[in-house]
């Protein structure tokens, strides 16, 4: 890795990168090839480079208004959630990306962790964080709303955004209409097309029987729309105040939710022998259905593990990879 810019020798999917630039914001800091590609694409456009719309200017002012309303010492994660709650930007990751960009250029940067508009810093310096649990890089990793004017370095703001006429925003006041509208954007239009061409899934068959999970139950678990498996419940007990069922996979993979008549009486072991796990919330997990009750124990070589793992019924989906090739 280059200590100056963060470059790593790795394969880049250019089409994927192009799509990310149109839908997911700027490249990550430390990926100079991504910035080079973005600048290259902008340079080859047949139209003028984009200019901020009325909504763009309002959105930037609205972000500042949100920060102004937060308590001193608010960190980036809480600030991102507040911006998302204000419904200023589209997309779940957009608020965080915008905060990272504003920090990288120095608008949201502590004086001792300056952004690139104020002073060039190497990638190694920008990658320093208060602890390993902090995901974002400097300067945002060190920022809070105690910095500058409610988190905003006004000197850097004035330097970078002079002439853009960013308004003072009242979040309770009228909002301009976003341009382009969501359905006119690449990701908005694509989402609508995906929904239009995606076949509607058939409704699942309700669970069989009443009452809580019990020994002898067989539950069907959907892995994919056309891939179901089954588990047999050997035992039920309470662990730390919660009901758990000891579940073991049964052989057989089905294209639809299986019926009681299709249940196998053979277990589906791992490569090293029989396997089972304690799971909770079978009856509350989506696309998990009870298809039989009071079933006899299945056949299998060897005995169940002495110390089964423990988790939720959702875990049965990804754990199936250990038993089903």
C-alpha positions in Angstrom: 0.0 0.0 0.0 1.2 3.5 -0.8 1.6 5.5 2.4 1.0 8.8 0.5 -2.2 8.1 -1.5 -3.4 4.6 -0.2 -3.0 2.9 -3.6 -3.1 -0.9 -3.5 -2.4 -3.2 -6.4 -5.8 -4.8 -7.0 -8.3 -5.5 -9.8 -11.0 -2.8 -10.3 -14.3 -3.5 -12.0 -14.7 -0.4 -14.1 -18.4 -0.9 -14.9 -19.2 -1.5 -11.2 -17.2 1.6 -10.3 -19.0 3.7 -12.9 -22.4 2.6 -11.4 -21.2 3.4 -7.9 -20.2 6.9 -8.9 -23.7 7.5 -10.3 -25.6 6.0 -7.4 -23.3 5.8 -4.3 -21.3 8.9 -4.0 -17.5 9.5 -4.2 -14.9 6.7 -4.0 -13.5 5.7 -0.7 -10.5 7.7 0.6 -7.4 5.7 -0.3 -8.7 4.6 -3.7 -7.0 7.0 -6.1 -7.9 4.9 -9.1 -11.6 5.6 -8.3 -11.0 9.3 -8.3 -9.0 9.1 -11.5 -11.9 7.2 -13.2 -14.5 9.7 -11.9 -12.4 12.7 -13.2 -11.9 10.8 -16.5 -15.6 10.2 -17.0 -16.4 13.8 -16.2 -13.7 15.0 -18.7 -15.2 12.9 -21.5 -18.8 14.1 -21.0 -20.3 15.8 -24.1 -22.2 18.2 -21.8 -21.0 20.8 -19.3 -20.0 19.6 -15.9 -22.9 19.4 -13.5 -23.9 22.5 -11.6 -25.7 22.6 -8.2 -29.5 22.9 -8.5 -31.8 24.8 -6.1 -32.4 21.6 -4.2 -28.7 20.8 -4.0 -28.0 24.2 -2.4 -31.0 23.8 -0.1 -29.8 20.2 0.9 -26.4 21.5 1.9 -27.9 24.2 4.0 -30.3 21.7 5.5 -27.5 19.5 6.6 -25.9 22.4 8.4 -29.3 23.1 10.0 -29.5 19.6 11.3 -25.9 19.8 12.8 -26.8 23.1 14.4 -29.7 21.4 16.2 -27.6 18.6 17.7 -26.0 18.6 21.2 -22.4 19.5 21.6 -20.2 16.4 21.3 -22.4 14.6 18.9 -20.3 12.2 16.8 -20.6 11.2 13.1 -22.9 8.2 13.5 -25.6 10.1 15.4 -25.2 13.0 13.0 -25.8 10.7 10.1 -28.9 9.3 11.6 -30.3 12.8 12.3 -29.7 13.8 8.7 -31.3 10.6 7.5 -34.3 11.2 9.8 -34.7 14.7 8.3 -35.2 13.1 4.8 -32.9 15.5 3.0 -30.9 12.9 0.9 -32.0 9.7 -0.8 -30.4 6.4 0.0 -29.5 4.8 3.3 -25.7 5.4 3.0 -25.9 8.9 1.5 -25.8 10.9 4.7 -22.7 9.1 5.9 -21.0 9.6 2.6 -21.7 13.3 2.5 -20.4 13.7 6.0 -17.2 11.9 5.0 -16.8 14.1 2.0 -17.3 17.3 4.0 -14.8 16.1 6.5 -12.2 15.1 3.9 -12.2 18.5 2.4 -12.0 20.1 5.8 -15.5 21.6 6.5 -16.1 19.0 9.3 -12.6 18.7 10.6 -10.9 19.5 13.9 -8.1 22.1 13.6 -5.5 19.4 14.6 -6.9 17.0 11.9 -7.3 19.3 8.9 -9.0 18.4 5.7 -7.3 18.5 2.3 -8.5 22.0 1.5 -6.4 23.3 4.4 -3.4 21.1 4.2 -2.3 18.0 2.3 -2.2 14.9 4.6 -0.9 11.5 3.6 -3.2 8.5 3.5 -1.4 7.0 6.5 -2.3 10.2 8.5 -5.9 10.2 7.3 -6.3 6.6 8.2 -5.5 7.2 11.9 -8.5 6.7 14.2 -9.3 7.0 17.9 -9.7 3.2 18.1 -10.1 0.1 16.0 -13.9 0.3 16.5 -14.2 3.5 14.6 -15.0 2.7 11.0 -14.7 6.1 9.3 -11.3 7.7 8.6 -9.8 11.0 9.7 -10.8 13.8 9.9 -14.4 12.5 10.5 -13.2 9.9 13.0 -12.0 12.7 15.3 -14.9 15.1 14.6 -17.9 16.1 16.7 -20.4 19.0 16.8 -18.1 20.7 19.3 -15.8 21.6 16.5 -16.1 25.2 15.1 -19.7 26.5 14.7 -21.8 23.5 15.6 -19.4 21.2 13.9 -18.7 23.4 10.8 -15.4 25.1 10.2 -16.8 28.4 8.9 -13.4 29.5 7.5 -13.1 26.4 5.3 -16.8 26.6 4.4 -16.5 30.2 3.2 -13.3 29.3 1.3 -15.0 26.4 -0.6 -18.6 27.4 -1.0 -18.3 31.1 -1.6 -20.5 32.2 -4.5 -22.8 29.1 -4.2 -25.4 31.0 -2.2 -26.1 28.2 0.3 -29.3 29.3 2.1 -30.0 29.4 5.8 -32.6 26.6 6.1 -35.6 26.3 8.3 -36.2 22.5 8.4 -39.9 23.2 9.2 -40.3 25.5 6.3 -41.1 24.7 2.6 -38.7 22.6 0.6 -37.8 22.9 -3.0 -38.6 20.0 -5.3 -35.6 17.7 -6.0 -34.3 17.9 -9.5 -34.1 15.5 -11.1 -36.9 13.6 -9.4 -36.1 10.1 -8.0 -37.7 8.3 -10.9 -35.5 10.2 -13.3 -32.3 9.2 -11.7 -30.3 6.1 -12.6 -30.8 4.2 -9.3 -34.4 5.4 -8.9 -35.5 4.3 -12.4 -33.6 1.0 -12.0 -35.4 0.2 -8.8 -38.7 0.7 -10.5 -37.7 -1.5 -13.4 -36.5 -4.3 -11.1 -39.8 -4.2 -9.2 -41.8 -4.3 -12.5 -39.9 -7.3 -13.9 -39.6 -9.3 -10.7 -42.2 -12.0 -10.5 -44.3 -11.9 -7.4 -43.5 -14.6 -4.9 -46.3 -17.0 -4.1 -47.6 -16.8 -0.5 -46.2 -19.4 1.8 -48.4 -22.1 3.2 -49.2 -21.4 6.9 -47.7 -23.5 9.6 -49.3 -26.7 10.7 -50.8 -27.1 14.1 -51.0 -24.8 17.1 -49.0 -24.3 20.2 -45.3 -23.6 20.9 -42.4 -25.4 19.3 -42.3 -29.0 20.6 -40.1 -32.2 20.2 -41.1 -34.0 17.1 -41.8 -30.8 15.1 -40.5 -30.6 11.6 -40.0 -27.1 10.2 -39.4 -26.1 6.6 -36.8 -23.3 6.0 -36.6 -21.3 2.8 -33.0 -20.7 1.7 -34.0 -19.1 -1.7 -37.3 -18.6 -3.5 -36.9 -22.0 -5.1 -34.9 -23.8 -2.4 -36.3 -25.2 0.8 -34.9 -27.6 3.4 -36.3 -29.1 6.6 -35.2 -29.5 10.2 -36.3 -31.9 13.0 -36.7 -30.7 16.5 -35.3 -33.2 19.0 -35.8 -31.3 22.2 -36.9 -28.0 23.7 -35.5 -26.3 26.8 -35.2 -22.8 28.3 -31.8 -21.1 28.2 -31.3 -17.7 29.9 -35.1 -17.2 30.0 -35.7 -18.0 26.4 -37.1 -21.1 24.7 -34.7 -23.0 22.4 -35.2 -25.9 20.1 -32.5 -28.5 19.3 -32.8 -28.6 15.5 -31.1 -31.0 13.1 -31.2 -30.9 9.3 -33.1 -33.6 7.4 -32.0 -34.8 3.9 -33.8 -33.4 0.9 -33.9 -30.0 -0.9 -37.2 -28.8 -2.4 -38.2 -26.3 -5.0 -41.2 -25.2 -3.0 -42.4 -25.5 0.6 -42.5 -29.3 1.3 -45.5 -31.1 2.7 -45.5 -33.6 5.6 -45.7 -36.5 3.1 -42.3 -35.4 1.7 -40.4 -35.3 5.0 -37.3 -37.5 5.0 -36.6 -39.9 7.9 -32.8 -39.5 7.3 -30.6 -36.7 8.8 -28.4 -34.5 6.7 -25.0 -34.6 8.4 -21.9 -32.5 8.0 -18.8 -34.0 6.5 -17.5 -34.9 10.0 -20.8 -36.4 11.3 -24.2 -35.5 12.6 -24.8 -31.9 13.6 -27.5 -29.9 15.4 -27.9 -26.5 16.9 -30.1 -24.8 19.6 -32.2 -22.1 17.9 -34.9 -19.7 19.2 -37.8 -18.0 17.5 -38.6 -20.7 15.0 -42.3 -19.7 15.1 -41.5 -16.0 14.7 -39.0 -16.2 11.8 -40.1 -15.3 8.3 -40.3 -18.1 5.7 -39.9 -20.8 8.4 -43.0 -23.0 8.6 -44.0 -26.0 10.7 -45.1 -28.7 8.4 -45.5 -31.7 10.8 -45.8 -32.5 14.5 -45.1 -35.5 16.6 -42.8 -37.0 14.0 -40.5 -39.9 15.0 -36.8 -39.2 15.4 -34.9 -39.4 12.1 -32.2 -42.1 11.3 -28.6 -41.2 11.2 -25.2 -42.7 11.9 -23.6 -41.7 15.2 -25.0 -39.5 17.9 -25.8 -35.8 18.2 -23.0 -33.5 19.2 -22.4 -33.2 23.0 -22.2 -29.4 22.9 -24.4 -28.0 20.1 -24.0 -24.4 19.1 -26.7 -21.8 20.0 -28.3 -19.0 17.9 -31.5 -17.9 16.2 -33.7 -19.6 13.6 -32.4 -17.2 11.0 -29.0 -18.9 11.5 -30.4 -22.1 10.0 -30.2 -20.4 6.5 -26.4 -19.8 6.4 -25.5 -22.8 8.6 -27.1 -25.0 6.0 -24.0 -24.6 3.8 -22.2 -26.9 6.2 -24.6 -29.8 5.5 -25.9 -29.1 2.0 -23.4 -28.9 -0.8 
